[in-house]
Amino acid sequence: MTKTAKPTPNAPEALMLDIAKRHFFVETLDTWNSDGLDFHDVAVWSIRAALIEAYSAGLAAARR
């Protein structure tokens, strides 16, 4: 199984991974080209919470 190469994580990438880990319980956002590793069942309330957190982070970054 070959993993798609990703650039070195920067602040937005690290934040997205942190949100994904906490809300969706995934360990990586890398593509593995495997249904079992690339697709996850996620509750709509988890999606909503993650989107709210990401939006809030964007607002905070824009205000800086």
PDB file of N, CA, C and O in Angstrom, chain B, residues numbered from 101:
ATOM      1  N   MET B 101       0.849  -1.157   0.000  1.00  0.00           N
ATOM      2  CA  MET B 101       0.000   0.000   0.000  1.00  0.00           C
ATOM      3  C   MET B 101       0.906   1.234   0.000  1.00  0.00           C
ATOM      4  O   MET B 101       1.765   1.364   0.872  1.00  0.00           O
ATOM      5  N   THR B 102       0.725   2.144  -0.968  1.00  0.00           N
ATOM      6  CA  THR B 102       1.559   3.323  -1.101  1.00  0.00           C
ATOM      7  C   THR B 102       0.822   4.551  -0.599  1.00  0.00           C
ATOM      8  O   THR B 102      -0.320   4.806  -0.981  1.00  0.00           O
ATOM      9  N   LYS B 103       1.476   5.296   0.246  1.00  0.00           N
ATOM     10  CA  LYS B 103       0.905   6.511   0.794  1.00  0.00           C
ATOM     11  C   LYS B 103       1.285   7.686  -0.100  1.00  0.00           C
ATOM     12  O   LYS B 103       2.437   7.784  -0.524  1.00  0.00           O
ATOM     13  N   THR B 104       0.337   8.585  -0.396  1.00  0.00           N
ATOM     14  CA  THR B 104       0.613   9.773  -1.198  1.00  0.00           C
ATOM     15  C   THR B 104       1.486  10.724  -0.399  1.00  0.00           C
ATOM     16  O   THR B 104       1.212  10.990   0.771  1.00  0.00           O
ATOM     17  N   ALA B 105       2.538  11.240  -1.027  1.00  0.00           N
ATOM     18  CA  ALA B 105       3.454  12.157  -0.354  1.00  0.00           C
ATOM     19  C   ALA B 105       2.738  13.463  -0.026  1.00  0.00           C
ATOM     20  O   ALA B 105       1.957  13.971  -0.831  1.00  0.00           O
ATOM     21  N   LYS B 106       3.005  13.995   1.145  1.00  0.00           N
ATOM     22  CA  LYS B 106       2.428  15.260   1.583  1.00  0.00           C
ATOM     23  C   LYS B 106       3.548  16.223   1.919  1.00  0.00           C
ATOM     24  O   LYS B 106       4.624  15.801   2.345  1.00  0.00           O
ATOM     25  N   PRO B 107       3.307  17.521   1.731  1.00  0.00           N
ATOM     26  CA  PRO B 107       4.328  18.494   2.117  1.00  0.00           C
ATOM     27  C   PRO B 107       4.489  18.513   3.641  1.00  0.00           C
ATOM     28  O   PRO B 107       3.640  18.002   4.370  1.00  0.00           O
ATOM     29  N   THR B 108       5.571  19.102   4.101  1.00  0.00           N
ATOM     30  CA  THR B 108       5.793  19.242   5.534  1.00  0.00           C
ATOM     31  C   THR B 108       4.635  20.027   6.130  1.00  0.00           C
ATOM     32  O   THR B 108       4.255  21.067   5.592  1.00  0.00           O
ATOM     33  N   PRO B 109       4.070  19.546   7.231  1.00  0.00           N
ATOM     34  CA  PRO B 109       2.919  20.235   7.808  1.00  0.00           C
ATOM     35  C   PRO B 109       3.244  21.670   8.208  1.00  0.00           C
ATOM     36  O   PRO B 109       4.278  21.938   8.820  1.00  0.00           O
ATOM     37  N   ASN B 110       2.344  22.591   7.853  1.00  0.00           N
ATOM     38  CA  ASN B 110       2.465  23.963   8.307  1.00  0.00           C
ATOM     39  C   ASN B 110       1.346  24.196   9.311  1.00  0.00           C
ATOM     40  O   ASN B 110       0.615  23.262   9.642  1.00  0.00           O
ATOM     41  N   ALA B 111       1.199  25.403   9.796  1.00  0.00           N
ATOM     42  CA  ALA B 111       0.211  25.673  10.842  1.00  0.00           C
ATOM     43  C   ALA B 111      -1.204  25.272  10.436  1.00  0.00           C
ATOM     44  O   ALA B 111      -1.869  24.583  11.210  1.00  0.00           O
ATOM     45  N   PRO B 112      -1.708  25.673   9.241  1.00  0.00           N
ATOM     46  CA  PRO B 112      -3.070  25.251   8.887  1.00  0.00           C
ATOM     47  C   PRO B 112      -3.215  23.728   8.764  1.00  0.00           C
ATOM     48  O   PRO B 112      -4.228  23.172   9.189  1.00  0.00           O
ATOM     49  N   GLU B 113      -2.224  23.057   8.192  1.00  0.00           N
ATOM     50  CA  GLU B 113      -2.270  21.595   8.070  1.00  0.00           C
ATOM     51  C   GLU B 113      -2.310  20.944   9.447  1.00  0.00           C
ATOM     52  O   GLU B 113      -3.080  20.013   9.684  1.00  0.00           O
ATOM     53  N   ALA B 114      -1.477  21.441  10.348  1.00  0.00           N
ATOM     54  CA  ALA B 114      -1.432  20.878  11.698  1.00  0.00           C
ATOM     55  C   ALA B 114      -2.756  21.095  12.418  1.00  0.00           C
ATOM     56  O   ALA B 114      -3.222  20.213  13.140  1.00  0.00           O
ATOM     57  N   LEU B 115      -3.366  22.265  12.227  1.00  0.00           N
ATOM     58  CA  LEU B 115      -4.656  22.546  12.848  1.00  0.00           C
ATOM     59  C   LEU B 115      -5.737  21.634  12.283  1.00  0.00           C
ATOM     60  O   LEU B 115      -6.548  21.094  13.035  1.00  0.00           O
ATOM     61  N   MET B 116      -5.755  21.457  10.961  1.00  0.00           N
ATOM     62  CA  MET B 116      -6.748  20.566  10.348  1.00  0.00           C
ATOM     63  C   MET B 116      -6.599  19.138  10.865  1.00  0.00           C
ATOM     64  O   MET B 116      -7.597  18.478  11.153  1.00  0.00           O
ATOM     65  N   LEU B 117      -5.367  18.659  10.984  1.00  0.00           N
ATOM     66  CA  LEU B 117      -5.140  17.310  11.496  1.00  0.00           C
ATOM     67  C   LEU B 117      -5.594  17.204  12.949  1.00  0.00           C
ATOM     68  O   LEU B 117      -6.192  16.203  13.343  1.00  0.00           O
ATOM     69  N   ASP B 118      -5.313  18.227  13.740  1.00  0.00           N
ATOM     70  CA  ASP B 118      -5.731  18.228  15.137  1.00  0.00           C
ATOM     71  C   ASP B 118      -7.258  18.160  15.248  1.00  0.00           C
ATOM     72  O   ASP B 118      -7.789  17.392  16.051  1.00  0.00           O
ATOM     73  N   ILE B 119      -7.956  18.959  14.448  1.00  0.00           N
ATOM     74  CA  ILE B 119      -9.415  18.940  14.449  1.00  0.00           C
ATOM     75  C   ILE B 119      -9.928  17.564  14.010  1.00  0.00           C
ATOM     76  O   ILE B 119     -10.841  17.018  14.629  1.00  0.00           O
ATOM     77  N   ALA B 120      -9.356  17.012  12.963  1.00  0.00           N
ATOM     78  CA  ALA B 120      -9.777  15.695  12.462  1.00  0.00           C
ATOM     79  C   ALA B 120      -9.553  14.600  13.506  1.00  0.00           C
ATOM     80  O   ALA B 120     -10.397  13.720  13.681  1.00  0.00           O
ATOM     81  N   LYS B 121      -8.425  14.657  14.191  1.00  0.00           N
ATOM     82  CA  LYS B 121      -8.141  13.648  15.217  1.00  0.00           C
ATOM     83  C   LYS B 121      -9.150  13.719  16.349  1.00  0.00           C
ATOM     84  O   LYS B 121      -9.645  12.689  16.808  1.00  0.00           O
ATOM     85  N   ARG B 122      -9.460  14.929  16.804  1.00  0.00           N
ATOM     86  CA  ARG B 122     -10.351  15.076  17.953  1.00  0.00           C
ATOM     87  C   ARG B 122     -11.822  14.840  17.620  1.00  0.00           C
ATOM     88  O   ARG B 122     -12.561  14.312  18.450  1.00  0.00           O
ATOM     89  N   HIS B 123     -12.252  15.218  16.435  1.00  0.00           N
ATOM     90  CA  HIS B 123     -13.667  15.104  16.093  1.00  0.00           C
ATOM     91  C   HIS B 123     -14.008  13.823  15.322  1.00  0.00           C
ATOM     92  O   HIS B 123     -15.106  13.283  15.462  1.00  0.00           O
ATOM     93  N   PHE B 124     -13.066  13.343  14.514  1.00  0.00           N
ATOM     94  CA  PHE B 124     -13.360  12.190  13.650  1.00  0.00           C
ATOM     95  C   PHE B 124     -12.559  10.952  14.019  1.00  0.00           C
ATOM     96  O   PHE B 124     -12.770   9.886  13.441  1.00  0.00           O
ATOM     97  N   PHE B 125     -11.635  11.078  14.983  1.00  0.00           N
ATOM     98  CA  PHE B 125     -10.828   9.952  15.463  1.00  0.00           C
ATOM     99  C   PHE B 125     -10.030   9.293  14.334  1.00  0.00           C
ATOM    100  O   PHE B 125      -9.922   8.069  14.271  1.00  0.00           O
ATOM    101  N   VAL B 126      -9.473  10.125  13.444  1.00  0.00           N
ATOM    102  CA  VAL B 126      -8.587   9.629  12.390  1.00  0.00           C
ATOM    103  C   VAL B 126      -7.158  10.002  12.771  1.00  0.00           C
ATOM    104  O   VAL B 126      -6.936  11.029  13.413  1.00  0.00           O
ATOM    105  N   GLU B 127      -6.214   9.198  12.392  1.00  0.00           N
ATOM    106  CA  GLU B 127      -4.814   9.436  12.759  1.00  0.00           C
ATOM    107  C   GLU B 127      -4.054  10.236  11.710  1.00  0.00           C
ATOM    108  O   GLU B 127      -3.005  10.807  12.010  1.00  0.00           O
ATOM    109  N   THR B 128      -4.565  10.286  10.490  1.00  0.00           N
ATOM    110  CA  THR B 128      -3.862  10.993   9.426  1.00  0.00           C
ATOM    111  C   THR B 128      -4.870  11.499   8.407  1.00  0.00           C
ATOM    112  O   THR B 128      -5.963  10.948   8.273  1.00  0.00           O
ATOM    113  N   LEU B 129      -4.499  12.544   7.696  1.00  0.00           N
ATOM    114  CA  LEU B 129      -5.300  13.039   6.580  1.00  0.00           C
ATOM    115  C   LEU B 129      -4.626  12.671   5.252  1.00  0.00           C
ATOM    116  O   LEU B 129      -5.017  13.162   4.193  1.00  0.00           O
ATOM    117  N   ASP B 130      -3.626  11.815   5.320  1.00  0.00           N
ATOM    118  CA  ASP B 130      -2.947  11.352   4.116  1.00  0.00           C
ATOM    119  C   ASP B 130      -3.839  10.374   3.351  1.00  0.00           C
ATOM    120  O   ASP B 130      -4.662   9.674   3.943  1.00  0.00           O
ATOM    121  N   THR B 131      -3.666  10.336   2.042  1.00  0.00           N
ATOM    122  CA  THR B 131      -4.383   9.385   1.191  1.00  0.00           C
ATOM    123  C   THR B 131      -3.604   8.089   1.142  1.00  0.00           C
ATOM    124  O   THR B 131      -2.401   8.085   0.880  1.00  0.00           O
ATOM    125  N   TRP B 132      -4.305   6.970   1.400  1.00  0.00           N
ATOM    126  CA  TRP B 132      -3.676   5.658   1.388  1.00  0.00           C
ATOM    127  C   TRP B 132      -4.135   4.812   0.211  1.00  0.00           C
ATOM    128  O   TRP B 132      -3.631   3.706   0.014  1.00  0.00           O
ATOM    129  N   ASN B 133      -5.093   5.319  -0.584  1.00  0.00           N
ATOM    130  CA  ASN B 133      -5.648   4.568  -1.710  1.00  0.00           C
ATOM    131  C   ASN B 133      -6.219   3.221  -1.265  1.00  0.00           C
ATOM    132  O   ASN B 133      -6.046   2.197  -1.926  1.00  0.00           O
ATOM    133  N   SER B 134      -6.901   3.262  -0.127  1.00  0.00           N
ATOM    134  CA  SER B 134      -7.538   2.075   0.438  1.00  0.00           C
ATOM    135  C   SER B 134      -8.849   2.519   1.077  1.00  0.00           C
ATOM    136  O   SER B 134      -8.853   3.386   1.951  1.00  0.00           O
ATOM    137  N   ASP B 135      -9.955   1.931   0.647  1.00  0.00           N
ATOM    138  CA  ASP B 135     -11.252   2.324   1.198  1.00  0.00           C
ATOM    139  C   ASP B 135     -11.279   2.240   2.719  1.00  0.00           C
ATOM    140  O   ASP B 135     -11.827   3.117   3.385  1.00  0.00           O
ATOM    141  N   GLY B 136     -10.696   1.201   3.256  1.00  0.00           N
ATOM    142  CA  GLY B 136     -10.707   1.018   4.701  1.00  0.00           C
ATOM    143  C   GLY B 136      -9.941   2.083   5.462  1.00  0.00           C
ATOM    144  O   GLY B 136     -10.227   2.331   6.633  1.00  0.00           O
ATOM    145  N   LEU B 137      -8.981   2.711   4.822  1.00  0.00           N
ATOM    146  CA  LEU B 137      -8.176   3.744   5.472  1.00  0.00           C
ATOM    147  C   LEU B 137      -8.571   5.158   5.052  1.00  0.00           C
ATOM    148  O   LEU B 137      -8.324   6.108   5.794  1.00  0.00           O
ATOM    149  N   ASP B 138      -9.172   5.311   3.890  1.00  0.00           N
ATOM    150  CA  ASP B 138      -9.483   6.644   3.362  1.00  0.00           C
ATOM    151  C   ASP B 138     -10.908   7.106   3.645  1.00  0.00           C
ATOM    152  O   ASP B 138     -11.188   8.303   3.574  1.00  0.00           O
ATOM    153  N   PHE B 139     -11.814   6.184   3.963  1.00  0.00           N
ATOM    154  CA  PHE B 139     -13.208   6.544   4.206  1.00  0.00           C
ATOM    155  C   PHE B 139     -13.598   6.174   5.628  1.00  0.00           C
ATOM    156  O   PHE B 139     -13.237   5.111   6.131  1.00  0.00           O
ATOM    157  N   HIS B 140     -14.349   7.079   6.272  1.00  0.00           N
ATOM    158  CA  HIS B 140     -14.736   6.881   7.671  1.00  0.00           C
ATOM    159  C   HIS B 140     -16.213   7.207   7.834  1.00  0.00           C
ATOM    160  O   HIS B 140     -16.723   8.117   7.180  1.00  0.00           O
ATOM    161  N   ASP B 141     -16.905   6.470   8.701  1.00  0.00           N
ATOM    162  CA  ASP B 141     -18.268   6.819   9.090  1.00  0.00           C
ATOM    163  C   ASP B 141     -18.168   7.895  10.155  1.00  0.00           C
ATOM    164  O   ASP B 141     -17.506   7.712  11.177  1.00  0.00           O
ATOM    165  N   VAL B 142     -18.832   9.022   9.909  1.00  0.00           N
ATOM    166  CA  VAL B 142     -18.741  10.159  10.828  1.00  0.00           C
ATOM    167  C   VAL B 142     -20.144  10.680  11.112  1.00  0.00           C
ATOM    168  O   VAL B 142     -20.943  10.856  10.192  1.00  0.00           O
ATOM    169  N   ALA B 143     -20.438  10.920  12.362  1.00  0.00           N
ATOM    170  CA  ALA B 143     -21.739  11.460  12.750  1.00  0.00           C
ATOM    171  C   ALA B 143     -21.857  12.922  12.308  1.00  0.00           C
ATOM    172  O   ALA B 143     -20.871  13.659  12.309  1.00  0.00           O
ATOM    173  N   VAL B 144     -23.055  13.329  11.936  1.00  0.00           N
ATOM    174  CA  VAL B 144     -23.257  14.707  11.465  1.00  0.00           C
ATOM    175  C   VAL B 144     -22.931  15.720  12.550  1.00  0.00           C
ATOM    176  O   VAL B 144     -22.470  16.816  12.232  1.00  0.00           O
ATOM    177  N   TRP B 145     -23.152  15.395  13.819  1.00  0.00           N
ATOM    178  CA  TRP B 145     -22.823  16.342  14.869  1.00  0.00           C
ATOM    179  C   TRP B 145     -21.314  16.511  15.007  1.00  0.00           C
ATOM    180  O   TRP B 145     -20.850  17.573  15.423  1.00  0.00           O
ATOM    181  N   SER B 146     -20.549  15.492  14.667  1.00  0.00           N
ATOM    182  CA  SER B 146     -19.088  15.624  14.667  1.00  0.00           C
ATOM    183  C   SER B 146     -18.629  16.520  13.521  1.00  0.00           C
ATOM    184  O   SER B 146     -17.713  17.327  13.680  1.00  0.00           O
ATOM    185  N   ILE B 147     -19.270  16.371  12.375  1.00  0.00           N
ATOM    186  CA  ILE B 147     -18.942  17.231  11.235  1.00  0.00           C
ATOM    187  C   ILE B 147     -19.258  18.680  11.591  1.00  0.00           C
ATOM    188  O   ILE B 147     -18.453  19.577  11.342  1.00  0.00           O
ATOM    189  N   ARG B 148     -20.428  18.902  12.171  1.00  0.00           N
ATOM    190  CA  ARG B 148     -20.830  20.258  12.553  1.00  0.00           C
ATOM    191  C   ARG B 148     -19.831  20.863  13.545  1.00  0.00           C
ATOM    192  O   ARG B 148     -19.402  22.002  13.366  1.00  0.00           O
ATOM    193  N   ALA B 149     -19.464  20.124  14.572  1.00  0.00           N
ATOM    194  CA  ALA B 149     -18.527  20.620  15.582  1.00  0.00           C
ATOM    195  C   ALA B 149     -17.170  20.951  14.960  1.00  0.00           C
ATOM    196  O   ALA B 149     -16.563  21.968  15.293  1.00  0.00           O
ATOM    197  N   ALA B 150     -16.701  20.097  14.063  1.00  0.00           N
ATOM    198  CA  ALA B 150     -15.410  20.332  13.410  1.00  0.00           C
ATOM    199  C   ALA B 150     -15.472  21.567  12.520  1.00  0.00           C
ATOM    200  O   ALA B 150     -14.529  22.358  12.491  1.00  0.00           O
ATOM    201  N   LEU B 151     -16.573  21.741  11.794  1.00  0.00           N
ATOM    202  CA  LEU B 151     -16.720  22.913  10.927  1.00  0.00           C
ATOM    203  C   LEU B 151     -16.790  24.198  11.740  1.00  0.00           C
ATOM    204  O   LEU B 151     -16.203  25.209  11.355  1.00  0.00           O
ATOM    205  N   ILE B 152     -17.500  24.167  12.855  1.00  0.00           N
ATOM    206  CA  ILE B 152     -17.568  25.344  13.724  1.00  0.00           C
ATOM    207  C   ILE B 152     -16.181  25.689  14.258  1.00  0.00           C
ATOM    208  O   ILE B 152     -15.792  26.857  14.281  1.00  0.00           O
ATOM    209  N   GLU B 153     -15.444  24.679  14.681  1.00  0.00           N
ATOM    210  CA  GLU B 153     -14.095  24.923  15.204  1.00  0.00           C
ATOM    211  C   GLU B 153     -13.170  25.472  14.119  1.00  0.00           C
ATOM    212  O   GLU B 153     -12.403  26.400  14.376  1.00  0.00           O
ATOM    213  N   ALA B 154     -13.233  24.919  12.926  1.00  0.00           N
ATOM    214  CA  ALA B 154     -12.395  25.400  11.824  1.00  0.00           C
ATOM    215  C   ALA B 154     -12.764  26.830  11.438  1.00  0.00           C
ATOM    216  O   ALA B 154     -11.885  27.654  11.185  1.00  0.00           O
ATOM    217  N   TYR B 155     -14.054  27.121  11.394  1.00  0.00           N
ATOM    218  CA  TYR B 155     -14.512  28.484  11.073  1.00  0.00           C
ATOM    219  C   TYR B 155     -14.017  29.471  12.133  1.00  0.00           C
ATOM    220  O   TYR B 155     -13.526  30.549  11.799  1.00  0.00           O
ATOM    221  N   SER B 156     -14.146  29.104  13.402  1.00  0.00           N
ATOM    222  CA  SER B 156     -13.680  29.967  14.492  1.00  0.00           C
ATOM    223  C   SER B 156     -12.177  30.205  14.414  1.00  0.00           C
ATOM    224  O   SER B 156     -11.703  31.312  14.668  1.00  0.00           O
ATOM    225  N   ALA B 157     -11.435  29.166  14.064  1.00  0.00           N
ATOM    226  CA  ALA B 157      -9.978  29.318  13.911  1.00  0.00           C
ATOM    227  C   ALA B 157      -9.658  30.266  12.764  1.00  0.00           C
ATOM    228  O   ALA B 157      -8.733  31.071  12.867  1.00  0.00           O
ATOM    229  N   GLY B 158     -10.411  30.179  11.675  1.00  0.00           N
ATOM    230  CA  GLY B 158     -10.205  31.096  10.554  1.00  0.00           C
ATOM    231  C   GLY B 158     -10.509  32.532  10.931  1.00  0.00           C
ATOM    232  O   GLY B 158      -9.763  33.440  10.566  1.00  0.00           O
ATOM    233  N   LEU B 159     -11.593  32.747  11.656  1.00  0.00           N
ATOM    234  CA  LEU B 159     -11.916  34.095  12.110  1.00  0.00           C
ATOM    235  C   LEU B 159     -10.815  34.652  13.006  1.00  0.00           C
ATOM    236  O   LEU B 159     -10.410  35.805  12.857  1.00  0.00           O
ATOM    237  N   ALA B 160     -10.335  33.831  13.936  1.00  0.00           N
ATOM    238  CA  ALA B 160      -9.268  34.269  14.844  1.00  0.00           C
ATOM    239  C   ALA B 160      -7.998  34.610  14.068  1.00  0.00           C
ATOM    240  O   ALA B 160      -7.322  35.587  14.388  1.00  0.00           O
ATOM    241  N   ALA B 161      -7.672  33.817  13.057  1.00  0.00           N
ATOM    242  CA  ALA B 161      -6.471  34.081  12.255  1.00  0.00           C
ATOM    243  C   ALA B 161      -6.635  35.371  11.460  1.00  0.00           C
ATOM    244  O   ALA B 161      -5.678  36.130  11.311  1.00  0.00           O
ATOM    245  N   ALA B 162      -7.830  35.627  10.950  1.00  0.00           N
ATOM    246  CA  ALA B 162      -8.062  36.845  10.170  1.00  0.00           C
ATOM    247  C   ALA B 162      -7.983  38.090  11.036  1.00  0.00           C
ATOM    248  O   ALA B 162      -7.623  39.160  10.545  1.00  0.00           O
ATOM    249  N   ARG B 163      -8.307  37.972  12.294  1.00  0.00           N
ATOM    250  CA  ARG B 163      -8.278  39.123  13.213  1.00  0.00           C
ATOM    251  C   ARG B 163      -6.877  39.462  13.677  1.00  0.00           C
ATOM    252  O   ARG B 163      -6.636  40.561  14.175  1.00  0.00           O
ATOM    253  N   ARG B 164      -5.943  38.522  13.518  1.00  0.00           N
ATOM    254  CA  ARG B 164      -4.554  38.779  13.946  1.00  0.00           C
ATOM    255  C   ARG B 164      -3.817  39.661  12.999  1.00  0.00           C
ATOM    256  O   ARG B 164      -2.646  39.965  13.223  1.00  0.00           O
TER     257      ARG B 164
END
